[in-house]
């Protein structure tokens, strides 16, 4: 067993605290990664506070992980000592269902193994990346291109793939008009990636406070959704809307902005149910969908795409002792645009 220093939640209400955890032995197909940086995702907060359902405590979260391979199992062929690698939101899947066999293990019918708060193959609960090391099956470890700034790469493993996947699936590109709802950790990545794909990008944010950033990241247009005239002005405008907000929004109002055959895709995951009118969808034969992360192959494709187009998240580096303050700032939308923990400070 390998010991790791970590920061863990001990209850839904108490601050995260420094602790130590045990990682499993490195098996024949496993990779031991010395973690360098770990991103802070809103999903981490939802999870530790029990907003997506009860979990077992203590719990170490964090599923935006980059580091260096420090040991490999006897049969590992994909990675070598010293490789710069990443781990995202899942660390295994059943490998046997139709979705896994199709290379879509993120939609494993039997439920993929999440990087944290998930039942591992040995029956233990997985512990995430707010830690100094992690042991992961080699098939779920990604190669991080050298051209992506090391301290900024971690959020690509969640925020990057969560926005890249629906943009690629619904074919954002030249001639398409894409709207991004929300300009946070997910939203700013959606803007950068959609722009690099060649789409005409519009940001729909509550206010114009981040307009300068949005335009700098590649958006051509930026509108405040608190202004009621925005929804009237933009009716029937977009081929694709990516909603990154993890809170309730008026879906009927947003789908009215879709053109014929347009699709609105939720990547934000609010705990509450979101009602939508069938009549809002019938107009223009619109669709409402949701998308969750991406496959391992698609995640590697995203990393290579970001390297090719010089895309990296906007990050604020913090020490581990600042994590509880960072959580409060995330909830107050007081970060531009993703916190990253320097795990050397754990």
VEXLOTI-65864 format. One record per residue (C-alpha): residue number from 1; residue in three letters; y, z, x. Coordinates in steps of 0.001 Angstrom, whole numbers, always signed. Layout:
BEGIN
+-----+------+---------+---------+---------+
: pos : code :       v :       w :       u :
+-----+------+---------+---------+---------+
: NUM :  ALA :       Y :       Z :       X :
...
+-----+------+---------+---------+---------+
// end
This chain:
BEGIN
+-----+------+---------+---------+---------+
: pos : code :       v :       w :       u :
+-----+------+---------+---------+---------+
:   1 :  UNK :      +0 :      +0 :      +0 :
:   2 :  UNK :   +3584 :    -690 :   +1068 :
:   3 :  UNK :   +6424 :   +1699 :    +303 :
:   4 :  UNK :   +9788 :    +334 :    -837 :
:   5 :  UNK :  +13108 :   +2045 :   -1279 :
:   6 :  UNK :  +14524 :   +1211 :   -4685 :
:   7 :  UNK :  +16962 :   +2031 :   -7475 :
:   8 :  UNK :  +15262 :   +2854 :  -10779 :
:   9 :  UNK :  +16102 :   +3712 :  -14372 :
:  10 :  UNK :  +14530 :   +6982 :  -15505 :
:  11 :  UNK :  +15499 :   +6718 :  -19190 :
:  12 :  UNK :  +17514 :   +4451 :  -21508 :
:  13 :  UNK :  +20613 :   +6594 :  -21083 :
:  14 :  UNK :  +20615 :   +8050 :  -17561 :
:  15 :  UNK :  +22176 :   +6292 :  -14538 :
:  16 :  UNK :  +19907 :   +4434 :  -12135 :
:  17 :  UNK :  +18878 :   +6575 :   -9152 :
:  18 :  UNK :  +17564 :   +6059 :   -5639 :
:  19 :  UNK :  +13803 :   +6441 :   -5334 :
:  20 :  UNK :  +10734 :   +5063 :   -3585 :
:  21 :  UNK :   +7975 :   +2952 :   -5107 :
:  22 :  UNK :   +4595 :   +1673 :   -3969 :
:  23 :  UNK :   +3842 :   -2022 :   -3768 :
:  24 :  UNK :    +251 :   -3269 :   -3948 :
:  25 :  UNK :   -1600 :   -4325 :    -834 :
:  26 :  UNK :   -1048 :   -7920 :    +236 :
:  27 :  UNK :   -4010 :   -9819 :   -1210 :
:  28 :  UNK :   -5424 :  -13134 :     +38 :
:  29 :  UNK :   -2906 :  -15181 :   -1979 :
:  30 :  UNK :     +32 :  -12767 :   -1795 :
:  31 :  UNK :   +3308 :  -12839 :     +93 :
:  32 :  UNK :   +5242 :   -9738 :   +1196 :
:  33 :  UNK :   +8979 :  -10376 :   +1007 :
:  34 :  UNK :  +11628 :   -8243 :   +2655 :
:  35 :  UNK :  +14374 :   -8475 :     +31 :
:  36 :  UNK :  +17873 :   -9258 :   +1327 :
:  37 :  UNK :  +19817 :   -9660 :   -1912 :
:  38 :  UNK :  +19168 :   -9026 :   -5615 :
:  39 :  UNK :  +21336 :  -10296 :   -8453 :
:  40 :  UNK :  +22371 :   -8157 :  -11408 :
:  41 :  UNK :  +21555 :   -9874 :  -14708 :
:  42 :  UNK :  +22577 :   -8757 :  -18203 :
:  43 :  UNK :  +18846 :   -8848 :  -18982 :
:  44 :  UNK :  +18405 :   -5940 :  -16556 :
:  45 :  UNK :  +20793 :   -3856 :  -18644 :
:  46 :  UNK :  +19190 :   -4850 :  -21958 :
:  47 :  UNK :  +15794 :   -3865 :  -20530 :
:  48 :  UNK :  +16567 :    -489 :  -18979 :
:  49 :  UNK :  +18552 :    +596 :  -22037 :
:  50 :  UNK :  +15654 :    -227 :  -24352 :
:  51 :  UNK :  +17594 :   -2868 :  -26267 :
:  52 :  UNK :  +14722 :   -5356 :  -26138 :
:  53 :  UNK :  +12106 :   -2755 :  -26968 :
:  54 :  UNK :  +10620 :    +368 :  -25379 :
:  55 :  UNK :   +9601 :    +282 :  -21720 :
:  56 :  UNK :   +7834 :   +2644 :  -19320 :
:  57 :  UNK :   +9985 :   +4707 :  -16978 :
:  58 :  UNK :  +10765 :   +4950 :  -14137 :
:  59 :  UNK :  +11583 :   +1234 :  -14030 :
:  60 :  UNK :  +13022 :    -874 :  -11225 :
:  61 :  UNK :  +14598 :   -4051 :  -12578 :
:  62 :  UNK :  +16037 :   -7153 :  -10902 :
:  63 :  UNK :  +14646 :  -10678 :  -11201 :
:  64 :  UNK :  +17104 :  -12596 :   -9035 :
:  65 :  UNK :  +15606 :  -12037 :   -5602 :
:  66 :  UNK :  +15997 :  -13664 :   -2197 :
:  67 :  UNK :  +14506 :  -12515 :   +1065 :
:  68 :  UNK :  +12323 :  -13326 :   +4041 :
:  69 :  UNK :   +8531 :  -13547 :   +4208 :
:  70 :  UNK :   +7302 :  -10677 :   +6360 :
:  71 :  UNK :   +3540 :  -10883 :   +5734 :
:  72 :  UNK :   +1120 :  -13335 :   +4146 :
:  73 :  UNK :   -2391 :  -13068 :   +2794 :
:  74 :  UNK :   -5339 :  -14669 :   +4556 :
:  75 :  UNK :   -5459 :  -17678 :   +2213 :
:  76 :  UNK :   -1719 :  -18316 :   +1733 :
:  77 :  UNK :    -760 :  -21943 :   +2374 :
:  78 :  UNK :   +2623 :  -22366 :    +674 :
:  79 :  UNK :   +4720 :  -19967 :   +2769 :
:  80 :  UNK :   +4892 :  -18694 :   +6333 :
:  81 :  UNK :   +6356 :  -15739 :   +8181 :
:  82 :  UNK :  +10136 :  -15979 :   +8406 :
:  83 :  UNK :  +10545 :  -18381 :   +5467 :
:  84 :  UNK :  +13634 :  -17880 :   +3315 :
:  85 :  UNK :  +12282 :  -17507 :    -209 :
:  86 :  UNK :  +13138 :  -16413 :   -3714 :
:  87 :  UNK :  +11503 :  -14817 :   -6746 :
:  88 :  UNK :  +12747 :  -15244 :  -10300 :
:  89 :  UNK :  +11816 :  -13873 :  -13695 :
:  90 :  UNK :   +8022 :  -14114 :  -13489 :
:  91 :  UNK :   +5376 :  -13315 :  -10909 :
:  92 :  UNK :   +2211 :  -14603 :  -12591 :
:  93 :  UNK :    +688 :  -16133 :  -15724 :
:  94 :  UNK :   -2755 :  -16600 :  -17215 :
:  95 :  UNK :   -3149 :  -20022 :  -15488 :
:  96 :  UNK :   -5610 :  -21041 :  -18243 :
:  97 :  UNK :   -3700 :  -21780 :  -21459 :
:  98 :  UNK :   -2524 :  -25270 :  -22376 :
:  99 :  UNK :   +1058 :  -24493 :  -21371 :
: 100 :  UNK :     +86 :  -23131 :  -17966 :
: 101 :  UNK :   -2145 :  -26122 :  -17310 :
: 102 :  UNK :    +788 :  -28372 :  -18222 :
: 103 :  UNK :   +2869 :  -26680 :  -15518 :
: 104 :  UNK :   +4946 :  -24670 :  -18002 :
: 105 :  UNK :   +3823 :  -21183 :  -17056 :
: 106 :  UNK :   +7166 :  -19807 :  -18211 :
: 107 :  UNK :   +5866 :  -20482 :  -21742 :
: 108 :  UNK :   +2401 :  -19054 :  -21060 :
: 109 :  UNK :    +762 :  -18584 :  -24458 :
: 110 :  UNK :    -806 :  -15338 :  -23301 :
: 111 :  UNK :   +2517 :  -14113 :  -21935 :
: 112 :  UNK :   +3563 :  -14594 :  -18330 :
: 113 :  UNK :   +3830 :  -11571 :  -16055 :
: 114 :  UNK :   +7484 :  -10634 :  -15790 :
: 115 :  UNK :   +8934 :   -9564 :  -12461 :
: 116 :  UNK :   +9608 :   -6167 :  -13995 :
: 117 :  UNK :   +8587 :   -4100 :  -17059 :
: 118 :  UNK :   +5442 :   -6190 :  -17486 :
: 119 :  UNK :   +1746 :   -5399 :  -17265 :
: 120 :  UNK :    +423 :   -6684 :  -13944 :
: 121 :  UNK :   -3093 :   -7975 :  -13346 :
: 122 :  UNK :   -4194 :   -4559 :  -12041 :
: 123 :  UNK :   -2817 :   -2783 :  -15110 :
: 124 :  UNK :    +245 :   -1338 :  -13385 :
: 125 :  UNK :   +3808 :   -2013 :  -14540 :
: 126 :  UNK :   +5680 :   -4539 :  -12427 :
: 127 :  UNK :   +8744 :   -3278 :  -10591 :
: 128 :  UNK :  +11597 :   -5638 :   -9771 :
: 129 :  UNK :  +14038 :   -6546 :   -7057 :
: 130 :  UNK :  +16448 :   -3617 :   -6782 :
: 131 :  UNK :  +14277 :   -2679 :   -3830 :
: 132 :  UNK :  +13674 :   -3355 :    -157 :
: 133 :  UNK :  +10491 :   -5381 :    -558 :
: 134 :  UNK :   +8143 :   -6969 :   -3093 :
: 135 :  UNK :   +4609 :   -8422 :   -3104 :
: 136 :  UNK :   +4188 :  -11641 :   -5119 :
: 137 :  UNK :   +1475 :  -14268 :   -5536 :
: 138 :  UNK :   +2416 :  -17275 :   -3394 :
: 139 :  UNK :   +2431 :  -19657 :   -6396 :
: 140 :  UNK :   +5405 :  -17792 :   -7872 :
: 141 :  UNK :   +7522 :  -17739 :   -4719 :
: 142 :  UNK :  +10257 :  -20369 :   -4300 :
: 143 :  UNK :  +11684 :  -22019 :   -1201 :
: 144 :  UNK :  +15445 :  -21357 :    -880 :
: 145 :  UNK :  +17207 :  -24239 :    +920 :
: 146 :  UNK :  +19167 :  -23240 :   +4003 :
: 147 :  UNK :  +22325 :  -24954 :   +2731 :
: 148 :  UNK :  +22707 :  -22480 :    -149 :
: 149 :  UNK :  +24718 :  -19425 :   +1011 :
: 150 :  UNK :  +22189 :  -16625 :   +1417 :
: 151 :  UNK :  +24250 :  -13902 :    -275 :
: 152 :  UNK :  +24966 :  -16183 :   -3256 :
: 153 :  UNK :  +21512 :  -17675 :   -3777 :
: 154 :  UNK :  +19869 :  -14854 :   -5762 :
: 155 :  UNK :  +21487 :  -15547 :   -9187 :
: 156 :  UNK :  +20108 :  -19087 :   -9115 :
: 157 :  UNK :  +16653 :  -17589 :   -9753 :
: 158 :  UNK :  +17731 :  -16608 :  -13281 :
: 159 :  UNK :  +21243 :  -17783 :  -14163 :
: 160 :  UNK :  +20678 :  -21081 :  -12369 :
: 161 :  UNK :  +17328 :  -22021 :  -13876 :
: 162 :  UNK :  +18173 :  -20617 :  -17333 :
: 163 :  UNK :  +21016 :  -23128 :  -17634 :
: 164 :  UNK :  +19509 :  -25977 :  -15600 :
: 165 :  UNK :  +16350 :  -26143 :  -17721 :
: 166 :  UNK :  +17956 :  -26936 :  -21121 :
: 167 :  UNK :  +20536 :  -29227 :  -19518 :
: 168 :  UNK :  +17714 :  -31217 :  -17928 :
: 169 :  UNK :  +15442 :  -31104 :  -20993 :
: 170 :  UNK :  +18140 :  -32305 :  -23380 :
: 171 :  UNK :  +19248 :  -34912 :  -20829 :
: 172 :  UNK :  +22806 :  -33904 :  -20035 :
: 173 :  UNK :  +24315 :  -36670 :  -17938 :
: 174 :  UNK :  +26752 :  -39558 :  -17871 :
: 175 :  UNK :  +27922 :  -40425 :  -21371 :
: 176 :  UNK :  +27032 :  -37060 :  -22878 :
: 177 :  UNK :  +29466 :  -34395 :  -24037 :
: 178 :  UNK :  +28345 :  -30836 :  -23311 :
: 179 :  UNK :  +29996 :  -27624 :  -24504 :
: 180 :  UNK :  +29314 :  -24298 :  -22809 :
: 181 :  UNK :  +29876 :  -21170 :  -24909 :
: 182 :  UNK :  +30902 :  -18228 :  -22731 :
: 183 :  UNK :  +32153 :  -18169 :  -19153 :
: 184 :  UNK :  +30119 :  -15381 :  -17622 :
: 185 :  UNK :  +27233 :  -15343 :  -15172 :
: 186 :  UNK :  +25252 :  -17950 :  -17116 :
: 187 :  UNK :  +28219 :  -19913 :  -18413 :
: 188 :  UNK :  +29839 :  -20623 :  -15066 :
: 189 :  UNK :  +26511 :  -21948 :  -13766 :
: 190 :  UNK :  +26092 :  -24160 :  -16845 :
: 191 :  UNK :  +29528 :  -25662 :  -16189 :
: 192 :  UNK :  +28787 :  -26383 :  -12527 :
: 193 :  UNK :  +25355 :  -27860 :  -13187 :
: 194 :  UNK :  +26335 :  -29963 :  -16224 :
: 195 :  UNK :  +29293 :  -31373 :  -14289 :
: 196 :  UNK :  +27035 :  -32243 :  -11341 :
: 197 :  UNK :  +24680 :  -34013 :  -13754 :
: 198 :  UNK :  +27565 :  -36223 :  -14824 :
: 199 :  UNK :  +28271 :  -34827 :  -18301 :
: 200 :  UNK :  +31740 :  -34347 :  -19769 :
: 201 :  UNK :  +32004 :  -30560 :  -19972 :
: 202 :  UNK :  +34013 :  -28381 :  -22347 :
: 203 :  UNK :  +34166 :  -24582 :  -22156 :
: 204 :  UNK :  +34387 :  -22560 :  -25368 :
: 205 :  UNK :  +35460 :  -19029 :  -24469 :
: 206 :  UNK :  +37064 :  -16284 :  -26535 :
: 207 :  UNK :  +40326 :  -16581 :  -24618 :
: 208 :  UNK :  +41909 :  -18806 :  -21994 :
: 209 :  UNK :  +41782 :  -16066 :  -19329 :
: 210 :  UNK :  +39231 :  -17956 :  -17214 :
: 211 :  UNK :  +40564 :  -21450 :  -17882 :
: 212 :  UNK :  +41641 :  -22043 :  -14301 :
: 213 :  UNK :  +38160 :  -21146 :  -13067 :
: 214 :  UNK :  +36432 :  -23300 :  -15679 :
: 215 :  UNK :  +38427 :  -26370 :  -14735 :
: 216 :  UNK :  +37825 :  -25686 :  -11045 :
: 217 :  UNK :  +34069 :  -25467 :  -11648 :
: 218 :  UNK :  +34047 :  -28909 :  -13280 :
: 219 :  UNK :  +34991 :  -28551 :  -16950 :
: 220 :  UNK :  +37317 :  -31248 :  -18281 :
: 221 :  UNK :  +38398 :  -29198 :  -21312 :
: 222 :  UNK :  +38740 :  -25497 :  -22144 :
: 223 :  UNK :  +39345 :  -23967 :  -25593 :
: 224 :  UNK :  +39779 :  -20439 :  -26951 :
: 225 :  UNK :  +37369 :  -19660 :  -29791 :
: 226 :  UNK :  +39638 :  -16871 :  -31044 :
: 227 :  UNK :  +41967 :  -19680 :  -32106 :
: 228 :  UNK :  +40640 :  -20761 :  -35523 :
: 229 :  UNK :  +42043 :  -24259 :  -35055 :
: 230 :  UNK :  +39555 :  -24850 :  -32196 :
: 231 :  UNK :  +36632 :  -25284 :  -34587 :
: 232 :  UNK :  +38545 :  -27695 :  -36813 :
: 233 :  UNK :  +39801 :  -29687 :  -33846 :
: 234 :  UNK :  +36362 :  -30084 :  -32230 :
: 235 :  UNK :  +34178 :  -30851 :  -35266 :
: 236 :  UNK :  +31508 :  -33505 :  -34591 :
: 237 :  UNK :  +32321 :  -33616 :  -30869 :
: 238 :  UNK :  +29298 :  -32627 :  -28775 :
: 239 :  UNK :  +25831 :  -33904 :  -27991 :
: 240 :  UNK :  +24717 :  -30555 :  -26594 :
: 241 :  UNK :  +26014 :  -26987 :  -26817 :
: 242 :  UNK :  +24659 :  -24331 :  -24437 :
: 243 :  UNK :  +25329 :  -20849 :  -25831 :
: 244 :  UNK :  +25192 :  -18322 :  -22997 :
: 245 :  UNK :  +26477 :  -15336 :  -24994 :
: 246 :  UNK :  +24117 :  -12370 :  -25435 :
: 247 :  UNK :  +25919 :  -11147 :  -28550 :
: 248 :  UNK :  +26133 :  -12366 :  -32163 :
: 249 :  UNK :  +28212 :  -15490 :  -32775 :
: 250 :  UNK :  +28892 :  -17532 :  -35909 :
: 251 :  UNK :  +26206 :  -20176 :  -35471 :
: 252 :  UNK :  +27332 :  -22195 :  -38485 :
: 253 :  UNK :  +30778 :  -22607 :  -36938 :
: 254 :  UNK :  +29363 :  -23726 :  -33607 :
: 255 :  UNK :  +26774 :  -26175 :  -34952 :
: 256 :  UNK :  +29568 :  -27852 :  -36932 :
: 257 :  UNK :  +30816 :  -29045 :  -33541 :
: 258 :  UNK :  +27684 :  -31136 :  -32965 :
: 259 :  UNK :  +27587 :  -34892 :  -33311 :
: 260 :  UNK :  +24782 :  -36832 :  -34996 :
: 261 :  UNK :  +21440 :  -35592 :  -33583 :
: 262 :  UNK :  +23233 :  -32985 :  -31502 :
: 263 :  UNK :  +21534 :  -29765 :  -30419 :
: 264 :  UNK :  +22777 :  -26234 :  -29892 :
: 265 :  UNK :  +20621 :  -24224 :  -27475 :
: 266 :  UNK :  +20732 :  -20455 :  -27121 :
: 267 :  UNK :  +20049 :  -19136 :  -23636 :
: 268 :  UNK :  +21807 :  -15833 :  -24313 :
: 269 :  UNK :  +19422 :  -13376 :  -25972 :
: 270 :  UNK :  +21172 :  -10865 :  -28224 :
: 271 :  UNK :  +18970 :   -8083 :  -29637 :
: 272 :  UNK :  +20158 :   -8862 :  -33177 :
: 273 :  UNK :  +18808 :  -11672 :  -35360 :
: 274 :  UNK :  +21222 :  -14601 :  -35696 :
: 275 :  UNK :  +21503 :  -16151 :  -39181 :
: 276 :  UNK :  +22107 :  -19871 :  -39607 :
: 277 :  UNK :  +22556 :  -22042 :  -42698 :
: 278 :  UNK :  +20166 :  -24938 :  -43246 :
: 279 :  UNK :  +23101 :  -26876 :  -44697 :
: 280 :  UNK :  +24962 :  -26535 :  -41408 :
: 281 :  UNK :  +22016 :  -28217 :  -39703 :
: 282 :  UNK :  +21509 :  -30924 :  -42322 :
: 283 :  UNK :  +24926 :  -32360 :  -41629 :
: 284 :  UNK :  +24538 :  -34832 :  -38756 :
: 285 :  UNK :  +20803 :  -33999 :  -38502 :
: 286 :  UNK :  +21661 :  -31219 :  -36073 :
: 287 :  UNK :  +19161 :  -28968 :  -34295 :
: 288 :  UNK :  +19240 :  -25348 :  -33211 :
: 289 :  UNK :  +16980 :  -24316 :  -30355 :
: 290 :  UNK :  +16477 :  -21704 :  -27679 :
: 291 :  UNK :  +15335 :  -21975 :  -24075 :
: 292 :  UNK :  +13966 :  -19408 :  -21650 :
: 293 :  UNK :  +14104 :  -19823 :  -17856 :
: 294 :  UNK :  +11977 :  -22678 :  -16462 :
: 295 :  UNK :   +8676 :  -23380 :  -14771 :
: 296 :  UNK :   +8129 :  -22761 :  -11070 :
: 297 :  UNK :   +8266 :  -26504 :  -10375 :
: 298 :  UNK :  +11481 :  -26838 :  -12382 :
: 299 :  UNK :  +12995 :  -23823 :  -10606 :
: 300 :  UNK :  +12311 :  -25437 :   -7237 :
: 301 :  UNK :  +13824 :  -28656 :   -8588 :
: 302 :  UNK :  +16929 :  -26678 :   -9596 :
: 303 :  UNK :  +17247 :  -25074 :   -6161 :
: 304 :  UNK :  +16992 :  -28467 :   -4474 :
: 305 :  UNK :  +19519 :  -29932 :   -6947 :
: 306 :  UNK :  +21980 :  -27137 :   -6196 :
: 307 :  UNK :  +21524 :  -27647 :   -2467 :
: 308 :  UNK :  +22119 :  -31389 :   -2830 :
: 309 :  UNK :  +25275 :  -30890 :   -4913 :
: 310 :  UNK :  +26645 :  -27859 :   -3021 :
: 311 :  UNK :  +26337 :  -25614 :   -6084 :
: 312 :  UNK :  +26251 :  -21852 :   -5683 :
: 313 :  UNK :  +27067 :  -18978 :   -8039 :
: 314 :  UNK :  +30337 :  -17102 :   -7732 :
: 315 :  UNK :  +29316 :  -13621 :   -6625 :
: 316 :  UNK :  +30641 :  -10181 :   -5800 :
: 317 :  UNK :  +28570 :   -8337 :   -3210 :
: 318 :  UNK :  +28004 :   -4627 :   -3884 :
: 319 :  UNK :  +26183 :   -1733 :   -2281 :
: 320 :  UNK :  +23239 :    -263 :   -4152 :
: 321 :  UNK :  +25127 :   +2943 :   -4912 :
: 322 :  UNK :  +27586 :    +879 :   -6975 :
: 323 :  UNK :  +24942 :    -360 :   -9424 :
: 324 :  UNK :  +25851 :   +1956 :  -12302 :
: 325 :  UNK :  +29510 :   +1033 :  -12019 :
: 326 :  UNK :  +28485 :   -2619 :  -11888 :
: 327 :  UNK :  +26562 :   -2244 :  -15164 :
: 328 :  UNK :  +29656 :    -938 :  -16907 :
: 329 :  UNK :  +31713 :   -3771 :  -15487 :
: 330 :  UNK :  +29175 :   -6345 :  -16699 :
: 331 :  UNK :  +29408 :   -4917 :  -20202 :
: 332 :  UNK :  +33213 :   -5084 :  -19971 :
: 333 :  UNK :  +33061 :   -8715 :  -18721 :
: 334 :  UNK :  +34774 :   -7491 :  -15563 :
: 335 :  UNK :  +32970 :   -9610 :  -12987 :
: 336 :  UNK :  +33508 :  -13136 :  -11720 :
: 337 :  UNK :  +30761 :  -14000 :  -12076 :
: 338 :  UNK :  +27625 :  -12265 :  -10822 :
: 339 :  UNK :  +27066 :   -9020 :   -8966 :
: 340 :  UNK :  +24649 :   -9205 :   -6037 :
: 341 :  UNK :  +23182 :   -6091 :   -4415 :
: 342 :  UNK :  +22962 :   -5969 :    -624 :
: 343 :  UNK :  +19540 :   -4337 :    -470 :
: 344 :  UNK :  +20125 :   -3172 :   +3098 :
: 345 :  UNK :  +22214 :    -429 :   +1441 :
: 346 :  UNK :  +19347 :    +970 :    -644 :
+-----+------+---------+---------+---------+
// end
